[in-house]
């Protein structure tokens, strides 16, 4: 591995502009979590559905969560408005537009089919709508995009197997498999067989671990599920042996500071461990998780975290570089993104 370049220092006043200008990849964003109340209302109207709230403003007011579960309850209610392939296409395009404004040049979207098949939709409707948006993303939004299907971990492994079988005819439209939803009480090893099957089918593997759950879940995501990337993973900071392992094996962590704040994983951003993770040499990245619900898209995550922790240009460069290195794009494409990143830091 070649050493990371040293970049010129940038004054704190100019940091927000640098964070906005730098190209970056977003690797931890659940597409259903980008559904803004206004779009939720528009889709409900298009599909002639009634919502539990009288207005988009009332939905926003309901976005106060105590923990992961209280968020998941309202999140699942919001997914009920998605009915057609076009709905999924439009939702993804709305996210791409916002991501483009934040200079995201590559994204690997999380989605699930189990929520929607549970509402009577077919997996094809979900995957085809999202995939068509990903195919249009380079021309329409100047970014590349891929899809990662997440199993819902509060459901059974049997249900995950069923989900995997349903998407087999759509195999070429999905780059990877992940594991999301309520972490506590649902350790990664619950899904060991279905992840082994997904690995056999050639999917790239990731899993949420160590968000609210213990560091031991990160160990089992690595050693039992054999994932390549850990989503969140902030609880690794409680286990120095695990930290060494993550550094040594260059396992990327897709960290989501505003999500952590909103779900009270940290009492304030000034106590967030992302700075310490970088100091330790961990391949950490910054992402928005469920931006419509957690108070901001990727740049908001960057600017608020950098202000709270007083991070500088070197950390900004490292995080952007990590995001491309952690992605599943091929080496040629990666080099092209990193070249653009370097060009911004050369001239800023
Ligand atoms: Zn997540």
Boltz pocket constraint, residues with backbone or C-beta under 6 A from the ligand:
constraints:
  - pocket:
      binder: B
      contacts: [[A, 28], [A, 30], [A, 180], [A, 208], [A, 231], [A, 289]]
      max_distance: 6.0
